[in-house]
């Protein structure tokens, strides 16, 4: 199973995307963290791994446009600091 299949199985997470397989892993993580349930988040972590998920999350934070809601961004910074081998500022 790929992480894009999460969106394929739950199209309401990215209702405007015609082909979920075209989403990058970063974009898929963004949709899951912003709009998914905790089970969706855990499923993403199970497929991609916690450290890779933290790396993808960190990569999106370095871009000019960050699409995470402020509370989501803060929560997952703290979550990955505790559970992944990644440090965030």
Backbone atoms as SQL, in Angstrom:
CREATE TABLE atoms (id INTEGER PRIMARY KEY, chain TEXT, resi INTEGER, resn TEXT, atom TEXT, x REAL, y REAL, z REAL);
INSERT INTO atoms VALUES
  (1, 'A', 1, 'UNK', 'N', 0.847, -1.189, 0.000),
  (2, 'A', 1, 'UNK', 'CA', 0.000, 0.000, 0.000),
  (3, 'A', 1, 'UNK', 'C', 0.884, 1.241, 0.000),
  (4, 'A', 2, 'UNK', 'N', 0.469, 2.238, -0.759),
  (5, 'A', 2, 'UNK', 'CA', 1.195, 3.510, -0.785),
  (6, 'A', 2, 'UNK', 'C', 0.408, 4.552, 0.000),
  (7, 'A', 3, 'UNK', 'N', 1.098, 5.618, 0.362),
  (8, 'A', 3, 'UNK', 'CA', 0.429, 6.660, 1.132),
  (9, 'A', 3, 'UNK', 'C', -0.654, 7.346, 0.303),
  (10, 'A', 4, 'UNK', 'N', -0.489, 7.400, -1.017),
  (11, 'A', 4, 'UNK', 'CA', -1.491, 8.017, -1.872),
  (12, 'A', 4, 'UNK', 'C', -2.807, 7.248, -1.842),
  (13, 'A', 5, 'UNK', 'N', -2.766, 5.973, -1.519),
  (14, 'A', 5, 'UNK', 'CA', -3.983, 5.172, -1.447),
  (15, 'A', 5, 'UNK', 'C', -4.888, 5.599, -0.290),
  (16, 'A', 6, 'UNK', 'N', -4.316, 6.270, 0.700),
  (17, 'A', 6, 'UNK', 'CA', -5.139, 6.820, 1.786),
  (18, 'A', 6, 'UNK', 'C', -6.130, 7.824, 1.188),
  (19, 'A', 7, 'UNK', 'N', -5.629, 8.693, 0.320),
  (20, 'A', 7, 'UNK', 'CA', -6.490, 9.681, -0.337),
  (21, 'A', 7, 'UNK', 'C', -7.456, 8.989, -1.292),
  (22, 'A', 8, 'UNK', 'N', -6.974, 7.975, -1.992),
  (23, 'A', 8, 'UNK', 'CA', -7.844, 7.252, -2.925),
  (24, 'A', 8, 'UNK', 'C', -9.010, 6.607, -2.181),
  (25, 'A', 9, 'UNK', 'N', -8.731, 6.041, -0.999),
  (26, 'A', 9, 'UNK', 'CA', -9.771, 5.380, -0.212),
  (27, 'A', 9, 'UNK', 'C', -10.663, 6.372, 0.530),
  (28, 'A', 10, 'UNK', 'N', -10.176, 7.582, 0.745),
  (29, 'A', 10, 'UNK', 'CA', -10.947, 8.613, 1.445),
  (30, 'A', 10, 'UNK', 'C', -10.861, 9.906, 0.646),
  (31, 'A', 11, 'UNK', 'N', -11.562, 9.978, -0.471),
  (32, 'A', 11, 'UNK', 'CA', -11.418, 11.122, -1.384),
  (33, 'A', 11, 'UNK', 'C', -11.813, 12.464, -0.779),
  (34, 'A', 12, 'UNK', 'N', -12.558, 12.473, 0.306),
  (35, 'A', 12, 'UNK', 'CA', -12.936, 13.740, 0.937),
  (36, 'A', 12, 'UNK', 'C', -11.740, 14.464, 1.540),
  (37, 'A', 13, 'UNK', 'N', -10.612, 13.766, 1.713),
  (38, 'A', 13, 'UNK', 'CA', -9.412, 14.420, 2.235),
  (39, 'A', 13, 'UNK', 'C', -8.817, 15.389, 1.214),
  (40, 'A', 14, 'UNK', 'N', -9.014, 15.104, -0.055),
  (41, 'A', 14, 'UNK', 'CA', -8.542, 15.975, -1.137),
  (42, 'A', 14, 'UNK', 'C', -9.558, 15.894, -2.265),
  (43, 'A', 15, 'UNK', 'N', -10.734, 16.404, -2.025),
  (44, 'A', 15, 'UNK', 'CA', -11.861, 16.244, -2.938),
  (45, 'A', 15, 'UNK', 'C', -11.605, 16.836, -4.314),
  (46, 'A', 16, 'UNK', 'N', -10.710, 17.832, -4.413),
  (47, 'A', 16, 'UNK', 'CA', -10.480, 18.517, -5.681),
  (48, 'A', 16, 'UNK', 'C', -9.399, 17.847, -6.538),
  (49, 'A', 17, 'UNK', 'N', -8.772, 16.801, -6.027),
  (50, 'A', 17, 'UNK', 'CA', -7.709, 16.117, -6.761),
  (51, 'A', 17, 'UNK', 'C', -8.321, 15.012, -7.614),
  (52, 'A', 18, 'UNK', 'N', -8.074, 15.074, -8.922),
  (53, 'A', 18, 'UNK', 'CA', -8.657, 14.078, -9.830),
  (54, 'A', 18, 'UNK', 'C', -7.972, 12.727, -9.698),
  (55, 'A', 19, 'UNK', 'N', -6.643, 12.739, -9.609),
  (56, 'A', 19, 'UNK', 'CA', -5.893, 11.490, -9.524),
  (57, 'A', 19, 'UNK', 'C', -4.986, 11.524, -8.294),
  (58, 'A', 20, 'UNK', 'N', -5.384, 10.885, -7.197),
  (59, 'A', 20, 'UNK', 'CA', -4.593, 10.919, -5.965),
  (60, 'A', 20, 'UNK', 'C', -3.179, 10.364, -6.131),
  (61, 'A', 21, 'UNK', 'N', -2.975, 9.501, -7.108),
  (62, 'A', 21, 'UNK', 'CA', -1.637, 8.936, -7.320),
  (63, 'A', 21, 'UNK', 'C', -0.641, 9.991, -7.776),
  (64, 'A', 22, 'UNK', 'N', -1.139, 11.110, -8.284),
  (65, 'A', 22, 'UNK', 'CA', -0.267, 12.189, -8.736),
  (66, 'A', 22, 'UNK', 'C', 0.204, 13.082, -7.589),
  (67, 'A', 23, 'UNK', 'N', -0.408, 12.953, -6.430),
  (68, 'A', 23, 'UNK', 'CA', 0.018, 13.740, -5.271),
  (69, 'A', 23, 'UNK', 'C', 1.371, 13.243, -4.781),
  (70, 'A', 24, 'UNK', 'N', 2.210, 14.180, -4.394),
  (71, 'A', 24, 'UNK', 'CA', 3.482, 13.802, -3.792),
  (72, 'A', 24, 'UNK', 'C', 3.222, 13.293, -2.378),
  (73, 'A', 25, 'UNK', 'N', 4.215, 12.655, -1.809),
  (74, 'A', 25, 'UNK', 'CA', 4.067, 12.197, -0.423),
  (75, 'A', 25, 'UNK', 'C', 3.899, 13.381, 0.516),
  (76, 'A', 26, 'UNK', 'N', 4.587, 14.485, 0.227),
  (77, 'A', 26, 'UNK', 'CA', 4.451, 15.690, 1.053),
  (78, 'A', 26, 'UNK', 'C', 3.021, 16.221, 1.023),
  (79, 'A', 27, 'UNK', 'N', 2.446, 16.287, -0.179),
  (80, 'A', 27, 'UNK', 'CA', 1.078, 16.787, -0.317),
  (81, 'A', 27, 'UNK', 'C', 0.084, 15.844, 0.360),
  (82, 'A', 28, 'UNK', 'N', 0.329, 14.553, 0.228),
  (83, 'A', 28, 'UNK', 'CA', -0.552, 13.577, 0.869),
  (84, 'A', 28, 'UNK', 'C', -0.487, 13.723, 2.381),
  (85, 'A', 29, 'UNK', 'N', 0.710, 13.867, 2.928),
  (86, 'A', 29, 'UNK', 'CA', 0.852, 14.053, 4.375),
  (87, 'A', 29, 'UNK', 'C', 0.131, 15.327, 4.814),
  (88, 'A', 30, 'UNK', 'N', 0.270, 16.378, 4.033),
  (89, 'A', 30, 'UNK', 'CA', -0.393, 17.636, 4.369),
  (90, 'A', 30, 'UNK', 'C', -1.909, 17.462, 4.456),
  (91, 'A', 31, 'UNK', 'N', -2.492, 16.771, 3.494),
  (92, 'A', 31, 'UNK', 'CA', -3.935, 16.548, 3.510),
  (93, 'A', 31, 'UNK', 'C', -4.357, 15.658, 4.681),
  (94, 'A', 32, 'UNK', 'N', -3.569, 14.651, 4.955),
  (95, 'A', 32, 'UNK', 'CA', -3.911, 13.740, 6.052),
  (96, 'A', 32, 'UNK', 'C', -3.823, 14.466, 7.394),
  (97, 'A', 33, 'UNK', 'N', -2.764, 15.243, 7.599),
  (98, 'A', 33, 'UNK', 'CA', -2.620, 15.938, 8.878),
  (99, 'A', 33, 'UNK', 'C', -3.677, 17.025, 9.048),
  (100, 'A', 34, 'UNK', 'N', -3.980, 17.748, 7.983),
  (101, 'A', 34, 'UNK', 'CA', -4.950, 18.846, 8.083),
  (102, 'A', 34, 'UNK', 'C', -6.393, 18.371, 8.172),
  (103, 'A', 35, 'UNK', 'N', -6.743, 17.313, 7.438),
  (104, 'A', 35, 'UNK', 'CA', -8.157, 16.966, 7.296),
  (105, 'A', 35, 'UNK', 'C', -8.510, 15.550, 7.724),
  (106, 'A', 36, 'UNK', 'N', -7.512, 14.717, 7.960),
  (107, 'A', 36, 'UNK', 'CA', -7.782, 13.325, 8.295),
  (108, 'A', 36, 'UNK', 'C', -8.060, 13.106, 9.765),
  (109, 'A', 37, 'UNK', 'N', -8.505, 11.911, 10.062),
  (110, 'A', 37, 'UNK', 'CA', -8.714, 11.507, 11.452),
  (111, 'A', 37, 'UNK', 'C', -7.385, 11.015, 12.016),
  (112, 'A', 38, 'UNK', 'N', -7.372, 10.767, 13.312),
  (113, 'A', 38, 'UNK', 'CA', -6.154, 10.243, 13.931),
  (114, 'A', 38, 'UNK', 'C', -5.808, 8.873, 13.343),
  (115, 'A', 39, 'UNK', 'N', -6.793, 8.073, 13.004),
  (116, 'A', 39, 'UNK', 'CA', -6.543, 6.779, 12.363),
  (117, 'A', 39, 'UNK', 'C', -5.864, 6.958, 11.004),
  (118, 'A', 40, 'UNK', 'N', -6.251, 7.982, 10.262),
  (119, 'A', 40, 'UNK', 'CA', -5.614, 8.263, 8.974),
  (120, 'A', 40, 'UNK', 'C', -4.140, 8.633, 9.178),
  (121, 'A', 41, 'UNK', 'N', -3.887, 9.446, 10.195),
  (122, 'A', 41, 'UNK', 'CA', -2.517, 9.852, 10.507),
  (123, 'A', 41, 'UNK', 'C', -1.680, 8.625, 10.872),
  (124, 'A', 42, 'UNK', 'N', -2.212, 7.775, 11.734),
  (125, 'A', 42, 'UNK', 'CA', -1.481, 6.572, 12.125),
  (126, 'A', 42, 'UNK', 'C', -1.247, 5.639, 10.947),
  (127, 'A', 43, 'UNK', 'N', -2.214, 5.578, 10.040),
  (128, 'A', 43, 'UNK', 'CA', -2.049, 4.750, 8.851),
  (129, 'A', 43, 'UNK', 'C', -0.912, 5.302, 7.983),
  (130, 'A', 44, 'UNK', 'N', -0.843, 6.610, 7.834),
  (131, 'A', 44, 'UNK', 'CA', 0.253, 7.221, 7.077),
  (132, 'A', 44, 'UNK', 'C', 1.585, 6.881, 7.727),
  (133, 'A', 45, 'UNK', 'N', 1.665, 7.018, 9.052),
  (134, 'A', 45, 'UNK', 'CA', 2.911, 6.717, 9.763),
  (135, 'A', 45, 'UNK', 'C', 3.292, 5.247, 9.612),
  (136, 'A', 46, 'UNK', 'N', 2.303, 4.385, 9.605),
  (137, 'A', 46, 'UNK', 'CA', 2.566, 2.954, 9.461),
  (138, 'A', 46, 'UNK', 'C', 3.144, 2.643, 8.078),
  (139, 'A', 47, 'UNK', 'N', 2.623, 3.301, 7.058),
  (140, 'A', 47, 'UNK', 'CA', 3.076, 3.053, 5.693),
  (141, 'A', 47, 'UNK', 'C', 4.442, 3.700, 5.446),
  (142, 'A', 48, 'UNK', 'N', 4.572, 4.976, 5.787),
  (143, 'A', 48, 'UNK', 'CA', 5.788, 5.726, 5.474),
  (144, 'A', 48, 'UNK', 'C', 6.854, 5.618, 6.557),
  (145, 'A', 49, 'UNK', 'N', 6.432, 5.395, 7.789),
  (146, 'A', 49, 'UNK', 'CA', 7.370, 5.403, 8.905),
  (147, 'A', 49, 'UNK', 'C', 7.375, 6.772, 9.562),
  (148, 'A', 50, 'UNK', 'N', 7.610, 6.782, 10.843),
  (149, 'A', 50, 'UNK', 'CA', 7.554, 8.031, 11.606),
  (150, 'A', 50, 'UNK', 'C', 8.692, 8.982, 11.218),
  (151, 'A', 51, 'UNK', 'N', 9.891, 8.448, 11.000),
  (152, 'A', 51, 'UNK', 'CA', 11.018, 9.318, 10.670),
  (153, 'A', 51, 'UNK', 'C', 10.879, 9.926, 9.274),
  (154, 'A', 52, 'UNK', 'N', 10.416, 9.144, 8.310),
  (155, 'A', 52, 'UNK', 'CA', 10.200, 9.692, 6.969),
  (156, 'A', 52, 'UNK', 'C', 9.074, 10.718, 6.997),
  (157, 'A', 53, 'UNK', 'N', 8.030, 10.447, 7.770),
  (158, 'A', 53, 'UNK', 'CA', 6.929, 11.407, 7.905),
  (159, 'A', 53, 'UNK', 'C', 7.437, 12.721, 8.495),
  (160, 'A', 54, 'UNK', 'N', 8.298, 12.629, 9.491),
  (161, 'A', 54, 'UNK', 'CA', 8.888, 13.827, 10.100),
  (162, 'A', 54, 'UNK', 'C', 9.732, 14.585, 9.087),
  (163, 'A', 55, 'UNK', 'N', 10.477, 13.865, 8.252),
  (164, 'A', 55, 'UNK', 'CA', 11.279, 14.518, 7.218),
  (165, 'A', 55, 'UNK', 'C', 10.399, 15.226, 6.190),
  (166, 'A', 56, 'UNK', 'N', 9.324, 14.567, 5.779),
  (167, 'A', 56, 'UNK', 'CA', 8.393, 15.184, 4.824),
  (168, 'A', 56, 'UNK', 'C', 7.759, 16.435, 5.427),
  (169, 'A', 57, 'UNK', 'N', 7.358, 16.338, 6.671),
  (170, 'A', 57, 'UNK', 'CA', 6.751, 17.469, 7.381),
  (171, 'A', 57, 'UNK', 'C', 7.752, 18.622, 7.468),
  (172, 'A', 58, 'UNK', 'N', 8.972, 18.307, 7.839),
  (173, 'A', 58, 'UNK', 'CA', 10.015, 19.314, 7.969),
  (174, 'A', 58, 'UNK', 'C', 10.300, 19.992, 6.634),
  (175, 'A', 59, 'UNK', 'N', 10.296, 19.218, 5.563),
  (176, 'A', 59, 'UNK', 'CA', 10.560, 19.757, 4.229),
  (177, 'A', 59, 'UNK', 'C', 9.490, 20.775, 3.840),
  (178, 'A', 60, 'UNK', 'N', 8.246, 20.507, 4.184),
  (179, 'A', 60, 'UNK', 'CA', 7.172, 21.437, 3.826),
  (180, 'A', 60, 'UNK', 'C', 7.265, 22.733, 4.628),
  (181, 'A', 61, 'UNK', 'N', 7.850, 22.674, 5.811),
  (182, 'A', 61, 'UNK', 'CA', 7.960, 23.874, 6.644),
  (183, 'A', 61, 'UNK', 'C', 9.016, 24.841, 6.126),
  (184, 'A', 62, 'UNK', 'N', 9.910, 24.376, 5.259),
  (185, 'A', 62, 'UNK', 'CA', 10.961, 25.237, 4.729),
  (186, 'A', 62, 'UNK', 'C', 10.525, 25.980, 3.472),
  (187, 'A', 63, 'UNK', 'N', 9.369, 25.648, 2.951),
  (188, 'A', 63, 'UNK', 'CA', 8.885, 26.301, 1.723),
  (189, 'A', 63, 'UNK', 'C', 8.273, 27.660, 2.048),
  (190, 'A', 64, 'UNK', 'N', 8.157, 28.494, 1.021),
  (191, 'A', 64, 'UNK', 'CA', 7.593, 29.837, 1.201),
  (192, 'A', 64, 'UNK', 'C', 6.139, 29.796, 1.650),
  (193, 'A', 65, 'UNK', 'N', 5.407, 28.840, 1.108),
  (194, 'A', 65, 'UNK', 'CA', 3.983, 28.736, 1.442),
  (195, 'A', 65, 'UNK', 'C', 3.757, 27.466, 2.261),
  (196, 'A', 66, 'UNK', 'N', 3.280, 27.659, 3.469),
  (197, 'A', 66, 'UNK', 'CA', 2.998, 26.531, 4.350),
  (198, 'A', 66, 'UNK', 'C', 1.485, 26.408, 4.462),
  (199, 'A', 67, 'UNK', 'N', 0.967, 25.234, 4.136),
  (200, 'A', 67, 'UNK', 'CA', -0.477, 25.042, 4.117),
  (201, 'A', 67, 'UNK', 'C', -1.035, 24.391, 5.380),
  (202, 'A', 68, 'UNK', 'N', -0.189, 24.177, 6.370),
  (203, 'A', 68, 'UNK', 'CA', -0.697, 23.616, 7.620),
  (204, 'A', 68, 'UNK', 'C', -1.375, 24.715, 8.429),
  (205, 'A', 69, 'UNK', 'N', -2.483, 24.362, 9.042),
  (206, 'A', 69, 'UNK', 'CA', -3.102, 25.307, 9.962),
  (207, 'A', 69, 'UNK', 'C', -2.161, 25.474, 11.160),
  (208, 'A', 70, 'UNK', 'N', -2.123, 26.648, 11.765),
  (209, 'A', 70, 'UNK', 'CA', -1.161, 26.904, 12.851),
  (210, 'A', 70, 'UNK', 'C', -1.198, 25.867, 13.985),
  (211, 'A', 71, 'UNK', 'N', -2.378, 25.448, 14.397),
  (212, 'A', 71, 'UNK', 'CA', -2.472, 24.473, 15.482),
  (213, 'A', 71, 'UNK', 'C', -1.941, 23.111, 15.050),
  (214, 'A', 72, 'UNK', 'N', -2.199, 22.741, 13.805),
  (215, 'A', 72, 'UNK', 'CA', -1.708, 21.465, 13.271),
  (216, 'A', 72, 'UNK', 'C', -0.185, 21.507, 13.195),
  (217, 'A', 73, 'UNK', 'N', 0.356, 22.600, 12.675),
  (218, 'A', 73, 'UNK', 'CA', 1.809, 22.754, 12.573),
  (219, 'A', 73, 'UNK', 'C', 2.474, 22.650, 13.939),
  (220, 'A', 74, 'UNK', 'N', 1.942, 23.368, 14.913),
  (221, 'A', 74, 'UNK', 'CA', 2.515, 23.344, 16.256),
  (222, 'A', 74, 'UNK', 'C', 2.428, 21.950, 16.876),
  (223, 'A', 75, 'UNK', 'N', 1.266, 21.327, 16.764),
  (224, 'A', 75, 'UNK', 'CA', 1.079, 20.003, 17.365),
  (225, 'A', 75, 'UNK', 'C', 2.069, 18.997, 16.792),
  (226, 'A', 76, 'UNK', 'N', 2.189, 18.959, 15.482),
  (227, 'A', 76, 'UNK', 'CA', 3.051, 17.945, 14.885),
  (228, 'A', 76, 'UNK', 'C', 4.538, 18.280, 15.010),
  (229, 'A', 77, 'UNK', 'N', 4.892, 19.538, 15.177),
  (230, 'A', 77, 'UNK', 'CA', 6.277, 19.855, 15.539),
  (231, 'A', 77, 'UNK', 'C', 6.605, 19.188, 16.874),
  (232, 'A', 78, 'UNK', 'N', 5.714, 19.376, 17.838),
  (233, 'A', 78, 'UNK', 'CA', 5.920, 18.784, 19.162),
  (234, 'A', 78, 'UNK', 'C', 5.865, 17.260, 19.101),
  (235, 'A', 79, 'UNK', 'N', 4.937, 16.732, 18.326),
  (236, 'A', 79, 'UNK', 'CA', 4.783, 15.274, 18.200),
  (237, 'A', 79, 'UNK', 'C', 6.043, 14.643, 17.613),
  (238, 'A', 80, 'UNK', 'N', 6.547, 15.220, 16.524),
  (239, 'A', 80, 'UNK', 'CA', 7.732, 14.644, 15.891),
  (240, 'A', 80, 'UNK', 'C', 8.983, 14.847, 16.741),
  (241, 'A', 81, 'UNK', 'N', 9.053, 15.928, 17.511),
  (242, 'A', 81, 'UNK', 'CA', 10.181, 16.114, 18.424),
  (243, 'A', 81, 'UNK', 'C', 10.243, 14.974, 19.434),
  (244, 'A', 82, 'UNK', 'N', 9.083, 14.544, 19.869),
  (245, 'A', 82, 'UNK', 'CA', 9.026, 13.502, 20.883),
  (246, 'A', 82, 'UNK', 'C', 9.175, 12.106, 20.296),
  (247, 'A', 83, 'UNK', 'N', 8.579, 11.845, 19.119),
  (248, 'A', 83, 'UNK', 'CA', 8.477, 10.481, 18.610),
  (249, 'A', 83, 'UNK', 'C', 9.390, 10.149, 17.437),
  (250, 'A', 84, 'UNK', 'N', 10.016, 11.141, 16.830),
  (251, 'A', 84, 'UNK', 'CA', 10.875, 10.886, 15.668),
  (252, 'A', 84, 'UNK', 'C', 12.284, 11.391, 15.958),
  (253, 'A', 85, 'UNK', 'N', 13.189, 10.978, 15.140),
  (254, 'A', 85, 'UNK', 'CA', 14.571, 11.393, 15.298),
  (255, 'A', 85, 'UNK', 'C', 14.808, 12.649, 14.458),
  (256, 'A', 86, 'UNK', 'N', 14.038, 13.676, 14.743),
  (257, 'A', 86, 'UNK', 'CA', 14.098, 14.924, 13.992),
  (258, 'A', 86, 'UNK', 'C', 13.895, 16.065, 14.970),
  (259, 'A', 87, 'UNK', 'N', 14.687, 17.118, 14.836),
  (260, 'A', 87, 'UNK', 'CA', 14.487, 18.263, 15.720),
  (261, 'A', 87, 'UNK', 'C', 13.896, 19.424, 14.924),
  (262, 'A', 88, 'UNK', 'N', 13.000, 20.138, 15.546),
  (263, 'A', 88, 'UNK', 'CA', 12.352, 21.282, 14.913),
  (264, 'A', 88, 'UNK', 'C', 12.599, 22.506, 15.761),
  (265, 'A', 89, 'UNK', 'N', 12.655, 23.656, 15.104),
  (266, 'A', 89, 'UNK', 'CA', 12.856, 24.928, 15.824),
  (267, 'A', 89, 'UNK', 'C', 11.540, 25.609, 16.027);
